[in-house]
Amino acid sequence: MKRTRTLEMGDKLALKCFGSKVASFAVSLGVSLFTFILANAFYTSPTQGAEPIWRFDFGAVDAAEGYTSVDASVGYDSARGYGFGDPSRVKNVSAVGRGALCDAVQFVGADRNAAFYVDLPIGLYEIQVTLGNTGRASVVMEDMIQIVNMTGNNATDSVQIPITDGRLSILVVAGRAGTPFTLSALEIAKISDDPTLKPTIWICGDSTVCNYYPLASSVQAGWGQALGKYVDSSRYAIRNMAAGGEYARGFVEHGLFETIETYGKDGDYFVVSIGINDGKYYQGDVYKSVVTDMTRRAQKKGMTVILVKQQGRANDISRDKLLTGRWFGAILDEIGASENVQVVDLFTLAQNYWLSIGQDAVYKLFMPGDALHPNRAGADKLAELVAREVEFGDVDREQASEVSGTP
């Protein structure tokens, strides 16, 4: 069994549902049709020729229309094709959403036995996860962390997962001690019979890089969250594994790099932008050792490694003497030279841009009263600067030269 990070379970957030759900589609058509649906892999296909879609509604309230109802007592059964490995480690809870999202199940342990299992044909799948009432939680699929630190009630995210053994396992674990970790709805869509992931940009980082929720409208954002705007989505998927408060050794020890190393392949990128928190735990020699090790392991899988020096603080441009770097940037230069990988000097790129727009405008790119963390506009600009340097995106090169100052 692969290792997953185990954290304490918080108190249940039991909130009243807003309205009852629509009666189950299967029940409304009778037991015989329900049995037929189960015998045919409990999926719906919205259009002729479309790939199958599985939809699960978790909790004690009857399922919303189009969903299969799963309460905490449903144990896995091969004839049924889905269920919890150990129902005693799952309980029904309420949630603040409507329809399929007005209730959920809460996992009371982070071990594999608590997982929800779904039998699926071999192939590549888009997995959409919607949480219940959750402060911060991560999603483990196939015994690996796949979605990092989802925040907020009914937070939604999706990833593509290859299924090669005929079964998906999914488990929600606490992203922060003392918070409940719940699952409200799950949608599984088959993309292809071929389980191979498309070329992927994998990101290692911290709170200046990670995703914030809701993904499309959060006020705060990490530049990894915004990178998709500058990458050709027909060529690449982006998997942002960055986590708030993370440091290089923790990225490995907490299981985040494991996912990247498992799925990484020739044609993928591994982007490393981490270091702000590392000084709390060790000196630069440890940082260099860990990042070098990740670099070599990623290269061994055929991945192209990109090391990114982290941007400075919003008020750095007001210094009498400007800084030339922060947070182990010089060590990234050493690693880049020794391992023959590209180093993007985001510190200098960002500082040059900030100098061009002035201090007042720079503050508007950061969270109020916070000189470290970018808001959505700031994250977007940082992502743009990174994408222009790496050139894995579809950024207009004329525009790029105006910002970077390069011909």
C-alpha positions as CSV (number, residue, x, y, z in Angstrom):
1,M,0.0,0.0,0.0
2,K,1.3,3.4,-0.9
3,R,1.7,5.9,2.0
4,T,-0.8,8.7,2.5
5,R,-0.5,11.5,5.0
6,T,-2.8,10.9,8.0
7,L,-4.2,13.9,9.9
8,E,-6.8,14.3,12.7
9,M,-10.4,14.4,12.0
10,G,-12.3,17.6,13.0
11,D,-15.8,17.9,14.4
12,K,-18.7,17.3,12.0
13,L,-20.3,20.4,10.5
14,A,-23.9,19.4,10.5
15,L,-26.0,22.0,8.6
16,K,-29.6,21.8,7.4
17,C,-30.2,20.9,3.8
18,F,-31.8,23.6,1.7
19,G,-34.7,21.7,0.3
20,S,-35.1,18.0,-0.4
21,K,-33.6,16.2,-3.4
22,V,-35.6,15.0,-6.3
23,A,-36.5,11.3,-5.9
24,S,-34.1,8.8,-7.4
25,F,-34.5,8.3,-11.2
26,A,-34.0,4.6,-10.7
27,V,-36.6,4.3,-7.9
28,S,-39.1,6.4,-9.9
29,L,-39.0,3.8,-12.7
30,G,-39.3,0.8,-10.4
31,V,-37.1,-1.9,-8.9
32,S,-36.8,-3.8,-12.2
33,L,-35.2,-0.9,-14.1
34,F,-33.0,-0.2,-11.1
35,T,-31.7,-3.7,-11.2
36,F,-31.1,-3.4,-14.9
37,I,-29.1,-0.2,-14.4
38,L,-26.9,-1.9,-11.8
39,A,-26.3,-4.8,-14.1
40,N,-25.1,-2.4,-16.8
41,A,-22.5,-0.6,-14.7
42,F,-24.8,2.1,-13.3
43,Y,-23.9,4.7,-15.8
44,T,-25.7,7.2,-18.0
45,S,-24.8,8.1,-21.6
46,P,-26.3,11.5,-22.4
47,T,-26.0,11.2,-26.2
48,Q,-25.7,8.3,-28.6
49,G,-22.1,7.2,-29.0
50,A,-20.9,9.2,-26.0
51,E,-18.6,7.7,-23.4
52,P,-20.3,6.4,-20.2
53,I,-20.7,8.7,-17.2
54,W,-21.1,7.5,-13.6
55,R,-22.7,9.8,-11.1
56,F,-22.8,9.2,-7.3
57,D,-24.7,11.2,-4.7
58,F,-23.4,10.6,-1.2
59,G,-25.3,10.8,2.1
60,A,-28.6,9.7,3.7
61,V,-31.0,11.8,1.6
62,D,-32.5,10.3,-1.5
63,A,-30.4,10.8,-4.6
64,A,-30.8,13.7,-7.0
65,E,-32.1,12.8,-10.4
66,G,-29.5,11.2,-12.6
67,Y,-27.4,10.1,-9.6
68,T,-26.9,6.8,-7.8
69,S,-27.5,7.1,-4.1
70,V,-24.7,6.0,-1.8
71,D,-25.1,6.3,2.0
72,A,-22.4,5.5,4.5
73,S,-23.7,1.9,5.1
74,V,-23.1,0.8,1.5
75,G,-20.1,-1.6,1.5
76,Y,-18.3,-2.6,-1.6
77,D,-19.8,-5.6,-3.4
78,S,-18.5,-7.0,-6.7
79,A,-22.0,-7.7,-7.9
80,R,-23.0,-4.1,-7.3
81,G,-19.7,-2.7,-8.6
82,Y,-19.2,0.1,-6.0
83,G,-19.2,0.8,-2.3
84,F,-17.0,1.6,0.7
85,G,-14.3,-0.7,1.7
86,D,-15.2,-0.3,5.4
87,P,-18.5,1.4,6.0
88,S,-17.8,1.6,9.7
89,R,-15.2,4.3,8.9
90,V,-17.7,6.5,7.1
91,K,-20.8,8.4,8.4
92,N,-23.6,10.4,6.8
93,V,-23.5,14.1,7.4
94,S,-25.5,17.1,6.2
95,A,-24.1,19.8,3.9
96,V,-25.0,23.3,2.8
97,G,-25.6,22.8,-0.9
98,R,-28.8,21.9,-2.8
99,G,-29.8,18.9,-4.7
100,A,-27.0,16.3,-4.8
101,L,-24.9,18.6,-2.5
102,C,-27.3,18.9,0.5
103,D,-25.6,16.0,2.2
104,A,-22.4,14.0,2.2
105,V,-20.4,11.3,3.8
106,Q,-17.6,12.0,6.2
107,F,-14.5,9.8,6.3
108,V,-13.4,9.1,9.9
109,G,-10.1,7.7,9.0
110,A,-7.4,8.3,6.3
111,D,-6.5,4.7,5.7
112,R,-7.2,2.8,2.5
113,N,-9.9,0.7,4.1
114,A,-12.2,3.7,4.3
115,A,-12.0,4.3,0.5
116,F,-14.9,4.3,-1.9
117,Y,-14.4,1.8,-4.8
118,V,-15.9,1.9,-8.2
119,D,-15.4,-0.9,-10.8
120,L,-14.4,0.7,-14.1
121,P,-13.2,-0.7,-17.5
122,I,-9.6,0.0,-18.2
123,G,-9.2,3.4,-19.7
124,L,-8.6,7.1,-19.0
125,Y,-11.2,9.0,-16.9
126,E,-12.1,12.5,-15.9
127,I,-13.0,12.4,-12.2
128,Q,-14.9,15.4,-10.8
129,V,-15.1,15.6,-7.0
130,T,-17.4,17.8,-5.0
131,L,-16.9,18.0,-1.3
132,G,-19.5,18.6,1.5
133,N,-18.8,21.0,4.4
134,T,-15.0,21.2,4.4
135,G,-12.5,23.6,5.7
136,R,-9.6,22.1,3.8
137,A,-9.2,18.6,2.4
138,S,-7.1,16.6,-0.1
139,V,-8.3,13.8,-2.3
140,V,-6.5,10.5,-2.6
141,M,-7.2,8.3,-5.6
142,E,-5.4,5.1,-6.4
143,D,-3.6,5.4,-3.1
144,M,-2.0,8.7,-4.1
145,I,-2.8,12.4,-3.4
146,Q,-4.4,13.7,-6.6
147,I,-6.0,17.0,-5.5
148,V,-4.3,19.1,-2.9
149,N,-6.0,21.2,-0.2
150,M,-9.5,21.9,-1.6
151,T,-11.1,24.6,0.5
152,G,-14.6,25.8,1.2
153,N,-18.0,24.1,1.3
154,N,-19.0,22.2,-1.9
155,A,-15.5,22.8,-3.4
156,T,-15.2,21.2,-6.8
157,D,-12.2,20.1,-8.8
158,S,-11.4,17.4,-11.4
159,V,-8.4,15.4,-12.6
160,Q,-7.8,12.8,-15.2
161,I,-6.9,9.4,-13.8
162,P,-5.7,6.3,-15.7
163,I,-7.4,3.1,-14.6
164,T,-5.4,0.0,-15.4
165,D,-6.7,-2.5,-12.8
166,G,-10.4,-2.2,-13.4
167,R,-11.2,-0.3,-10.2
168,L,-11.0,3.3,-8.9
169,S,-10.5,4.0,-5.2
170,I,-11.1,7.4,-3.8
171,L,-10.6,8.8,-0.3
172,V,-10.9,12.3,1.2
173,V,-8.4,13.2,3.9
174,A,-7.9,16.2,6.0
175,G,-5.8,19.0,4.5
176,R,-5.5,20.6,8.0
177,A,-5.8,19.0,11.4
178,G,-9.1,19.6,13.0
179,T,-11.2,20.0,9.9
180,P,-13.8,17.4,8.6
181,F,-13.1,15.7,5.3
182,T,-16.3,14.9,3.4
183,L,-17.5,13.8,-0.1
184,S,-20.8,15.0,-1.5
185,A,-20.8,14.0,-5.1
186,L,-18.7,12.2,-7.6
187,E,-18.9,12.2,-11.4
188,I,-16.8,9.9,-13.5
189,A,-16.6,10.3,-17.3
190,K,-14.6,7.9,-19.5
191,I,-12.3,9.8,-22.0
192,S,-10.6,6.9,-23.8
193,D,-10.0,3.2,-23.8
194,D,-6.3,4.1,-23.7
195,P,-5.3,4.8,-20.1
196,T,-2.3,7.0,-21.0
197,L,-2.4,10.5,-19.7
198,K,-1.8,13.3,-22.2
199,P,1.5,15.3,-21.8
200,T,1.3,17.0,-18.4
201,I,2.8,19.9,-16.7
202,W,3.3,18.9,-13.1
203,I,3.9,21.7,-10.5
204,C,5.7,21.7,-7.2
205,G,5.2,24.8,-5.1
206,D,3.8,26.5,-2.0
207,S,1.1,29.1,-1.2
208,T,2.3,31.5,-3.9
209,V,1.8,28.7,-6.5
210,C,-1.0,26.5,-5.3
211,N,-4.7,26.4,-6.2
212,Y,-7.4,28.3,-4.3
213,Y,-11.1,27.7,-4.5
214,P,-13.5,28.2,-6.2
215,L,-10.9,27.8,-9.0
216,A,-12.5,30.2,-11.4
217,S,-13.4,33.0,-9.0
218,S,-11.2,32.9,-5.9
219,V,-9.8,36.3,-4.9
220,Q,-6.5,34.9,-3.9
221,A,-4.7,32.7,-6.4
222,G,-1.3,31.0,-7.0
223,W,0.4,31.4,-10.3
224,G,0.2,27.6,-10.9
225,Q,-3.6,28.0,-10.8
226,A,-3.4,30.7,-13.6
227,L,-0.9,28.9,-15.8
228,G,-3.5,27.2,-17.9
229,K,-4.4,30.5,-19.5
230,Y,-0.9,30.5,-21.1
231,V,-0.7,26.8,-22.1
232,D,-2.2,25.1,-25.1
233,S,-4.8,22.8,-23.4
234,S,-5.1,20.7,-26.5
235,R,-1.4,19.7,-26.0
236,Y,-1.0,19.7,-22.2
237,A,-2.8,19.0,-19.0
238,I,-1.7,20.9,-15.9
239,R,-1.6,19.2,-12.5
240,N,-0.8,21.7,-9.8
241,M,0.4,19.7,-6.8
242,A,1.6,22.8,-4.9
243,A,0.4,23.2,-1.3
244,G,0.2,26.2,1.1
245,G,3.0,26.1,3.7
246,E,4.9,23.3,1.8
247,Y,8.7,23.0,1.6
248,A,10.8,20.9,-0.6
249,R,11.5,18.0,1.7
250,G,7.8,18.0,2.8
251,F,6.7,17.9,-0.8
252,V,8.4,14.5,-1.0
253,E,7.6,13.2,2.5
254,H,3.9,14.2,2.3
255,G,3.4,12.1,-0.8
256,L,3.0,14.9,-3.3
257,F,6.0,14.0,-5.4
258,E,5.0,10.4,-5.4
259,T,2.1,11.1,-7.7
260,I,4.3,13.0,-10.1
261,E,6.9,10.3,-10.1
262,T,4.3,7.6,-10.6
263,Y,2.6,9.2,-13.6
264,G,5.5,11.3,-15.0
265,K,6.7,10.3,-18.5
266,D,8.6,11.4,-21.6
267,G,7.0,14.6,-22.9
268,D,5.9,15.9,-19.4
269,Y,7.3,18.9,-17.6
270,F,8.2,19.1,-13.9
271,V,8.1,22.7,-12.7
272,V,9.7,23.4,-9.3
273,S,9.0,26.7,-7.5
274,I,9.5,26.2,-3.8
275,G,11.7,27.6,-1.1
276,I,9.9,30.3,0.9
277,N,9.1,28.0,3.8
278,D,12.2,25.8,3.6
279,G,14.4,28.0,5.8
280,K,12.1,27.2,8.8
281,Y,13.2,23.5,8.6
282,Y,16.8,23.3,7.4
283,Q,19.8,25.0,5.8
284,G,20.5,25.3,2.1
285,D,22.5,22.1,1.8
286,V,19.3,20.1,2.6
287,Y,17.3,22.1,0.1
288,K,19.8,21.5,-2.6
289,S,19.9,17.8,-1.9
290,V,16.2,17.4,-2.0
291,V,15.6,19.5,-5.1
292,T,18.5,17.8,-6.9
293,D,17.1,14.4,-6.0
294,M,13.6,15.3,-7.3
295,T,15.2,16.7,-10.5
296,R,17.1,13.5,-11.2
297,R,14.2,11.3,-10.5
298,A,11.9,13.3,-12.8
299,Q,14.5,13.3,-15.5
300,K,14.8,9.5,-15.1
301,K,11.1,9.3,-16.1
302,G,11.8,11.4,-19.2
303,M,10.4,14.6,-17.8
304,T,11.7,18.1,-18.7
305,V,12.6,19.8,-15.4
306,I,12.1,23.6,-15.0
307,L,13.4,25.3,-11.9
308,V,11.7,28.6,-11.1
309,K,13.2,31.2,-8.7
310,Q,10.3,32.6,-6.6
311,Q,9.2,36.2,-7.0
312,G,10.0,38.6,-4.2
313,R,7.7,40.6,-1.9
314,A,5.5,43.5,-3.2
315,N,7.5,46.1,-1.3
316,D,10.9,44.9,-2.5
317,I,11.0,47.6,-5.2
318,S,10.9,50.3,-2.6
319,R,14.3,49.3,-1.1
320,D,17.2,51.8,-1.4
321,K,19.2,48.9,-2.9
322,L,17.3,46.3,-4.8
323,L,17.7,42.7,-4.0
324,T,19.0,40.3,-6.6
325,G,17.2,37.3,-5.3
326,R,15.4,35.5,-2.3
327,W,14.7,32.0,-1.0
328,F,17.5,29.7,-2.3
329,G,17.5,31.2,-5.8
330,A,21.3,31.0,-6.0
331,I,21.0,27.3,-5.2
332,L,18.6,26.8,-8.0
333,D,21.2,28.2,-10.3
334,E,23.7,25.7,-9.0
335,I,21.3,22.8,-9.5
336,G,20.4,24.1,-13.0
337,A,24.1,24.1,-14.0
338,S,24.9,20.7,-12.5
339,E,21.9,18.9,-13.8
340,N,21.6,20.8,-17.2
341,V,18.1,22.1,-16.6
342,Q,16.5,25.5,-17.3
343,V,16.2,28.0,-14.5
344,V,13.6,30.7,-14.8
345,D,14.5,33.8,-12.9
346,L,11.0,34.8,-11.9
347,F,12.4,37.0,-9.2
348,T,14.1,39.4,-11.7
349,L,11.3,39.1,-14.2
350,A,8.7,40.1,-11.7
351,Q,10.8,42.8,-10.2
352,N,11.5,44.4,-13.6
353,Y,7.8,44.4,-14.3
354,W,6.9,45.9,-10.9
355,L,9.5,48.6,-11.4
356,S,7.8,49.5,-14.7
357,I,4.3,49.9,-13.2
358,G,5.3,51.5,-9.8
359,Q,4.7,50.6,-6.2
360,D,1.0,51.5,-5.9
361,A,0.2,49.4,-8.9
362,V,2.2,46.5,-7.5
363,Y,0.3,46.5,-4.2
364,K,-2.9,46.0,-6.3
365,L,-1.5,42.7,-7.5
366,F,-1.3,41.3,-3.9
367,M,-3.8,40.4,-1.2
368,P,-4.7,43.4,1.0
369,G,-2.0,43.9,3.7
370,D,0.0,41.0,2.4
371,A,3.2,41.6,0.5
372,L,3.8,37.9,-0.2
373,H,0.7,36.4,-1.7
374,P,-0.7,37.5,-5.0
375,N,-4.3,38.0,-5.8
376,R,-5.8,36.7,-9.0
377,A,-4.4,39.5,-11.1
378,G,-1.0,39.1,-9.6
379,A,-1.0,35.3,-10.1
380,D,-2.1,35.8,-13.7
381,K,0.9,38.1,-14.4
382,L,3.4,35.7,-12.7
383,A,2.0,32.8,-14.7
384,E,2.4,34.8,-17.9
385,L,6.0,35.6,-17.1
386,V,6.8,32.0,-16.4
387,A,5.1,30.7,-19.5
388,R,6.9,33.2,-21.8
389,E,10.3,32.0,-20.5
390,V,9.5,28.3,-20.8
391,E,7.7,28.5,-24.1
392,F,5.4,25.5,-23.5
393,G,2.5,27.9,-23.9
394,D,0.8,29.8,-26.7
395,V,1.8,33.3,-25.6
396,D,2.3,36.0,-28.2
397,R,6.0,36.5,-28.5
398,E,5.7,40.3,-29.3
399,Q,3.9,40.9,-26.1
400,A,6.4,38.8,-24.2
401,S,9.3,41.0,-25.4
402,E,7.5,44.1,-24.1
403,V,7.3,42.7,-20.6
404,S,10.6,40.8,-20.3
405,G,12.7,43.4,-22.2
406,T,14.2,40.7,-24.4
407,P,14.3,40.9,-28.2
